[in-house]
Amino acid sequence: MASSLLLSHPLSLQLQFPSKPKFHRPISPISTLKPIKFDPFKTHLPNIARPQFTNRLLRVAKTEPEVNEAPVLVGEDSAQFLLSKQKISSWVYFTGILGVVLYILNVVWIDNSTGFGKPFIDAVSSISESHEVVMLALILIFATVHSGLASLRDSGEKLIGERAFRVLFAGVSLPLAVSTIVYFINHRYDGVQLWQLQGVPGIHEILFFLNFISFLLLYPSTFNLLEVAAVDKPKMHLWETGVMRITRHPQMVGQVIWCLAHTAWIGNSVAFAASTGLILHHLFGVWNGDRRLAIRYGEDFEVVKKRTSVIPFAAILDGRQKLPKDYYKEFLRLPYLSITVLTLGAYFAHPLMQAASLGLHW
């Protein structure tokens, strides 16, 4: 019974009579054999594994460049500005938006007859008669709102969109920044004098140079003004060239230099308190900024982090950052020139800013 079932089964023929073996062609002599080219992208791997293997090889190529060669960029080329890609309409919109923002800021916040700036300063000043305490309180309020909204950027942009969140961020942060700056200007000489260096020969020139350098470092995020004004869709950039090769956090370094220079020049307790608050805020920004970039860019940020440093020139000195031979060209760009002109303009406009601040009586 069992044998009859086995013989009647369709596979029984294959079991009983295996197919004839297939013979390959005769092996060619060694002299006629063609060399086999090993191509990890096309051969030796199944189709499913090729993309993953290719990406891995590219990652290794990025992180392990040849000796004396600059690595392939993972992040973006900073301060790039091409006139061929600019639209006149975009800059018309930018000018219009800037004018509207300044008008609203003046009416809603700065003008003492209509704005909330003076009541806000009075409310904060009521917590203490010490200008140092009020100065620290203003910086703490600004830092909490500014860094808090920055931390909520990912979720906020998903909820209301990139442009709307940028408007919200600027609309809240800008008035608080203006209040803090005006209060500092008006009360910068009201503290206890700790030292006096203003009569030392050459000190003004040295501090002016430090302030000039600080402004070149302070504003790398303003390379794309159209994004700042939300004309272009705002993005969280992973910059890697230019000043980023020197320090991954140029804004923090620039703020520290600015604080040290101004505190050395003014030399009193109000300047010391303001500098302490600003430096602590930017040190927190170093940690928070790296955390947010790691969440947004993942492994790409880790690659950039290995190549750069927080402390200026540290990555260059220990060999992690390979400067290209034409590195100076990364600074010969219009955004750096614009910052240079604005920095010089701000220096010569100090008397105007001081007069405008005193007129507010904050």
Secondary structure, DSSP 8 states (H G I E B T S, - for coil): -HHHHHHHSTTHHHHHS------------GGG-------TTTSSS-TTTHHHHHHHHHHHHHHS--TT-----SSB-TT---GGG--HHHHHHHHHHHHHHHHHHIIIII-TTT-SHHHHHHHHHTT-S-HHHHHHHHHHHHHHHHHHHHHTHHHHHHHH-HHHHHHHHHHHHHHHHHHHHHHHHHHTTSS-B----TTSTTHHHHHHHHHHHHHHHH-GGGS-HHHHTTSS------B-SGGGGT-S-HHHHHHHHHHHHHHHHH-BHHHHHHHHHHHHHHHHHHHHHHHHHHHHHTHHHHHHHHH--SSTTHHHHTTSS---TTGGGGTSSHHHHHHHHHHHHHHHTHHHHHHHHHHHT-
